[in-house]
C-alpha cells in the first residue's frame, strides 16, 4: 500500500512537471511566431518602399526579393497567413497556441486581434 502511494505521488508530480513544460513550449512557440510576423511585416514594408508602395501578391516574392534576410523558412497556412487586400494594403497573421485570437500585422499596426487584422 505504501508503494502504491509513493508511485501515485511520483506520477502526479511527473504529470504536473510535463504539463508545465508543455505550457512553456507553447509560450515560446507563440513568442517566435510574434517575432516572425513582425519580421515579415518589416520585410513587406521594405518591399513596398522599393516597389512604389505596392505589396507582393504572396509571400514567396519576399523570399526572392530578400534572400539573405531572416524570414521564416515555412510560410505555409499552418503558421502564417498573408492576404494582399489591394496593392497598398495587406493583412498578415499567425495563429497562437496559448491564445484564442491571432497575432496580426498590417501596413498600419500590429498586435493581438482577429484574422481581418483588427485589434480586439
Sine and cosine of phi, psi and omega as CSV:
sin_phi,cos_phi,sin_psi,cos_psi,sin_omega,cos_omega
0.00,0.00,-0.65,0.76,0.02,-1.00
-0.91,0.42,-0.65,0.76,0.02,-1.00
-0.88,0.48,-0.66,0.75,0.04,-1.00
-0.88,0.48,-0.67,0.74,0.02,-1.00
-0.89,0.45,-0.67,0.74,0.02,-1.00
-0.90,0.43,-0.71,0.71,0.03,-1.00
-0.88,0.47,-0.62,0.78,0.02,-1.00
-0.90,0.43,-0.69,0.72,0.02,-1.00
-0.89,0.46,-0.71,0.71,0.02,-1.00
-0.88,0.48,-0.66,0.75,0.02,-1.00
-0.89,0.46,-0.71,0.70,-0.02,-1.00
-0.90,0.44,-0.72,0.70,0.01,-1.00
-0.88,0.47,-0.68,0.73,0.03,-1.00
-0.88,0.47,-0.66,0.76,0.02,-1.00
-0.90,0.44,-0.70,0.71,0.02,-1.00
-0.89,0.45,-0.67,0.74,0.01,-1.00
-0.89,0.46,-0.73,0.69,0.00,-1.00
-0.90,0.43,-0.61,0.79,0.03,-1.00
-0.90,0.43,-0.66,0.75,0.01,-1.00
-0.92,0.39,-0.58,0.81,0.08,-1.00
-0.89,0.45,-0.66,0.75,0.01,-1.00
-0.90,0.44,-0.66,0.75,0.04,-1.00
-0.89,0.45,-0.68,0.73,0.02,-1.00
-0.90,0.44,-0.65,0.76,0.02,-1.00
-0.88,0.47,-0.69,0.73,0.02,-1.00
-0.90,0.44,-0.67,0.74,0.04,-1.00
-0.88,0.47,-0.67,0.74,0.02,-1.00
-0.90,0.43,-0.64,0.77,0.07,-1.00
-0.86,0.51,-0.71,0.71,-0.01,-1.00
-0.89,0.45,-0.66,0.75,0.02,-1.00
-0.88,0.48,-0.69,0.72,0.02,-1.00
-0.90,0.44,-0.62,0.78,0.02,-1.00
-0.92,0.40,-0.66,0.75,0.04,-1.00
-0.87,0.49,-0.71,0.70,0.02,-1.00
-0.89,0.46,-0.65,0.76,0.01,-1.00
-0.90,0.43,-0.66,0.75,0.03,-1.00
-0.88,0.48,-0.67,0.75,0.03,-1.00
-0.90,0.43,-0.66,0.75,0.02,-1.00
-0.91,0.41,-0.68,0.73,0.03,-1.00
-0.90,0.44,-0.67,0.75,0.02,-1.00
-0.88,0.48,-0.66,0.75,0.04,-1.00
-0.89,0.46,-0.67,0.74,0.04,-1.00
-0.90,0.43,-0.61,0.79,0.05,-1.00
-0.89,0.45,-0.65,0.76,0.03,-1.00
-0.90,0.43,-0.68,0.73,0.04,-1.00
-0.89,0.46,-0.67,0.74,0.03,-1.00
-0.86,0.51,-0.75,0.66,-0.02,-1.00
-0.89,0.45,-0.63,0.77,0.02,-1.00
-0.87,0.49,-0.52,0.85,-0.02,-1.00
-1.00,-0.08,-0.02,1.00,-0.02,-1.00
-0.77,-0.64,0.70,0.71,0.07,-1.00
0.81,0.58,0.62,0.79,0.06,-1.00
0.98,0.19,0.10,0.99,-0.03,-1.00
-1.00,-0.10,0.68,-0.73,0.04,-1.00
-1.00,-0.01,0.42,-0.91,-0.02,-1.00
-0.93,0.37,0.40,-0.91,0.02,-1.00
-0.92,0.38,-0.59,0.81,0.06,-1.00
-0.52,-0.85,0.19,-0.98,-0.12,-0.99
-0.94,0.33,-0.34,0.94,0.01,-1.00
-0.89,0.46,-0.45,0.89,0.07,-1.00
-0.90,0.43,-0.52,0.86,0.03,-1.00
-0.91,0.41,-0.65,0.76,0.00,-1.00
-0.87,0.49,-0.61,0.79,0.02,-1.00
-0.95,0.33,-0.63,0.78,-0.08,-1.00
-0.98,0.22,-0.56,0.83,-0.02,-1.00
-0.84,-0.55,0.92,0.40,-0.07,-1.00
-0.91,0.42,-0.45,0.89,-0.05,-1.00
-0.99,-0.14,-0.08,1.00,-0.05,-1.00
-1.00,0.07,0.57,-0.82,0.03,-1.00
-0.93,0.37,0.90,-0.44,0.14,-0.99
-0.68,-0.73,0.50,-0.87,0.04,-1.00
-0.83,0.56,0.61,-0.79,-0.02,-1.00
-0.98,0.22,-0.29,0.96,0.00,-1.00
-0.84,-0.54,0.94,-0.34,0.01,-1.00
-1.00,-0.06,0.09,1.00,-0.17,-0.99
-0.80,0.61,0.20,-0.98,-0.06,-1.00
-0.88,0.48,-0.34,0.94,-0.04,-1.00
-0.92,0.39,-0.68,0.73,-0.13,-0.99
-0.96,-0.27,-0.71,0.70,-0.11,-0.99
-0.78,-0.63,0.74,-0.67,0.05,-1.00
-0.85,-0.53,0.70,-0.71,-0.06,-1.00
-0.77,-0.63,0.72,-0.69,0.09,-1.00
-0.75,-0.66,0.82,-0.57,0.18,-0.98
-1.00,0.04,0.93,-0.37,-0.06,-1.00
-0.95,0.32,-0.72,0.70,0.19,-0.98
-0.44,-0.90,-0.11,-0.99,-0.08,-1.00
-0.86,0.52,-0.43,0.90,-0.11,-0.99
-0.93,-0.38,0.10,1.00,-0.04,-1.00
-0.63,-0.77,0.59,-0.81,0.04,-1.00
-0.59,-0.80,0.26,-0.97,0.11,-0.99
-0.68,-0.73,0.82,-0.57,0.01,-1.00
-0.81,-0.59,0.71,-0.70,0.04,-1.00
-0.46,-0.89,0.29,-0.96,0.04,-1.00
-0.72,-0.70,0.70,-0.71,0.12,-0.99
-0.95,0.31,0.53,-0.85,-0.04,-1.00
-0.91,-0.42,0.40,-0.92,0.00,-1.00
-1.00,0.04,-0.47,0.88,-0.12,-0.99
-0.96,-0.28,0.01,1.00,0.00,-1.00
-0.72,-0.70,0.40,-0.91,0.03,-1.00
-1.00,0.10,-0.41,0.91,0.03,-1.00
-1.00,0.03,-0.12,-0.99,-0.03,-1.00
-0.89,-0.45,0.25,-0.97,0.18,-0.98
-0.98,-0.19,0.83,-0.56,-0.11,-0.99
-0.84,-0.54,0.28,-0.96,0.15,-0.99
-0.58,-0.82,0.61,-0.79,0.11,-0.99
-0.70,-0.71,-0.05,-1.00,0.02,-1.00
-0.93,0.38,-0.25,0.97,-0.04,-1.00
-0.98,-0.18,-0.64,0.77,-0.16,-0.99
-0.36,-0.93,0.10,-1.00,0.11,-0.99
-0.59,-0.81,0.36,-0.93,0.02,-1.00
0.39,-0.92,-0.23,-0.97,0.02,-1.00
-1.00,0.04,0.71,-0.70,-0.04,-1.00
-0.08,-1.00,-0.66,-0.75,-0.10,-1.00
-0.90,-0.44,0.11,-0.99,-0.06,-1.00
-0.95,0.31,-0.10,1.00,0.12,-0.99
-0.99,-0.13,0.24,0.97,0.04,-1.00
0.90,0.44,0.62,0.78,0.14,-0.99
-0.91,-0.41,0.67,-0.74,-0.02,-1.00
-0.93,0.36,0.38,-0.92,0.06,-1.00
-0.95,0.32,0.00,0.00,0.00,0.00
